Amino acid sequence: MSVEQTWPGPAPDDIVAWTLVQASHRVARRFRSAFGRLGLSPTQFGVLLELDLHPGSSNGEVARAVLVTPQSMSDLLNSLQRLGYVERDGSAGQGHRVPARLTAAGRQVLRECATAVMGVEESLGLTREQAGQLNSLLHAVSARPDDPADPADQDPNR
């Protein structure tokens, strides 16, 4: 007895967005594994990188750059502070901007992250030209504005 298929669309291998989702899961696992060896999550790495590249950024600016909510950013900074990788000046008082900054230990672990990133990059198995093309295409996809009417666009953890 045969069962009639319901799906009227293209073959899954021909759906670019689905392929992107699958690839992102595979690469995310590699990042989690690589940074996990350093005691970090990929998002914590992103925070350290943003603080290094954009010193003095507000917590909200860093949160937007690493695709987390401002509330999650507070937890991330607290965890990085407990690890000794960031510091904040607590004397500024409530309601004042208190940018986080890397400590010497934070700069050291960020240098170690470079090796982890290169390992993940190499695991993609792309030539330099292919990697450049893919990176350009992914930036084009990322540059598209989110649809404010779509609740899925509001939760970066999906």
C-alpha positions in Angstrom: 0.0 0.0 0.0 1.5 3.3 -1.0 1.0 6.5 0.9 0.4 9.7 -1.0 2.9 12.4 -0.2 1.5 15.7 1.0 4.6 18.0 0.4 4.0 19.9 -2.8 7.3 21.8 -2.7 10.8 21.1 -4.1 13.1 18.3 -2.9 14.6 19.2 0.5 18.1 19.4 -1.1 16.8 22.2 -3.4 15.5 24.4 -0.5 18.3 26.9 0.1 17.0 28.1 3.5 16.7 24.5 4.7 20.2 23.7 3.6 21.4 26.8 5.5 19.6 25.7 8.7 21.2 22.3 8.5 24.7 23.7 7.8 24.3 26.2 10.6 23.5 23.4 13.1 26.6 21.5 12.0 28.9 24.5 12.2 27.4 25.6 15.5 28.2 22.1 16.9 31.8 22.5 15.8 32.0 26.0 17.4 30.5 24.7 20.6 33.0 21.9 20.7 36.0 24.1 19.9 35.1 26.9 22.4 34.0 24.3 25.0 37.6 23.1 25.2 38.4 26.7 26.3 35.5 26.8 28.7 33.5 29.2 26.6 30.3 29.2 24.6 30.2 30.6 21.0 28.2 33.5 22.3 30.7 34.2 25.1 33.4 34.2 22.4 31.3 36.7 20.4 31.1 39.0 23.4 34.9 38.9 24.0 35.5 39.6 20.4 33.1 42.5 20.3 34.6 44.0 23.4 38.1 43.7 21.9 37.1 45.1 18.5 34.8 47.9 19.8 36.1 49.0 23.2 33.7 51.2 25.1 30.6 49.7 23.4 27.4 49.7 25.5 26.0 46.5 26.7 23.1 47.0 24.2 25.5 47.4 21.3 27.3 44.2 22.2 24.0 42.4 22.7 22.8 43.4 19.2 26.2 42.4 17.7 26.0 38.9 19.2 22.2 38.5 18.6 21.0 38.3 22.3 18.6 40.3 24.3 19.9 43.0 26.6 18.7 40.8 29.5 20.8 37.9 28.3 23.7 40.2 27.8 23.8 40.9 31.6 24.0 37.2 32.3 26.7 36.7 29.7 28.8 39.6 31.2 28.3 38.2 34.7 29.6 34.8 33.6 32.6 36.3 31.8 33.3 38.4 34.9 33.2 35.3 37.1 35.7 33.7 34.7 38.0 36.7 35.1 37.7 37.6 31.4 35.9 41.0 31.7 35.7 43.7 34.3 33.3 46.5 34.8 33.6 49.7 36.9 31.0 49.3 39.6 31.6 52.8 40.9 29.6 54.5 38.1 26.4 54.1 40.0 23.0 52.8 38.9 21.6 54.2 35.7 25.0 55.0 34.3 26.6 53.4 31.3 29.2 50.9 32.6 31.0 49.3 29.6 32.8 46.1 30.1 36.4 45.7 29.1 38.7 42.7 28.6 41.1 41.7 31.4 44.6 40.3 30.6 43.1 36.8 31.0 40.3 37.8 28.6 42.8 38.9 26.0 44.7 35.7 26.4 41.7 33.4 26.0 40.6 35.5 23.0 44.0 34.8 21.4 43.4 31.1 22.1 40.0 31.4 20.4 41.7 32.4 17.2 43.1 28.8 16.9 39.7 27.4 17.6 38.1 29.6 14.9 40.7 28.6 12.4 40.1 24.9 13.1 36.4 25.4 12.5 37.1 27.3 9.4 39.3 24.5 8.1 36.7 21.9 9.0 34.4 23.5 6.4 36.6 22.0 3.7 36.3 25.1 1.4 39.0 26.7 -0.7 39.8 30.3 0.2 37.8 31.4 -2.9 34.8 29.3 -1.9 34.9 30.5 1.7 35.0 34.1 0.4 32.0 33.5 -1.8 30.0 31.8 0.9 30.9 34.5 3.4 29.7 37.2 0.9 26.4 35.4 0.3 25.8 34.8 4.0 26.4 38.5 4.7 23.9 39.3 2.0 21.3 37.1 3.7 22.1 38.5 7.1 21.8 42.1 5.8 18.1 41.6 5.1 15.9 43.2 7.7 14.0 41.0 10.0 10.2 40.9 9.6 8.9 42.6 12.8 5.6 40.8 12.4 7.3 37.4 12.6 7.7 36.4 16.3 10.5 33.9 15.2 12.6 36.9 14.3 12.5 38.1 17.9 14.1 35.0 19.4 17.7 34.5 18.3 17.8 31.1 20.1 15.5 29.4 17.7 
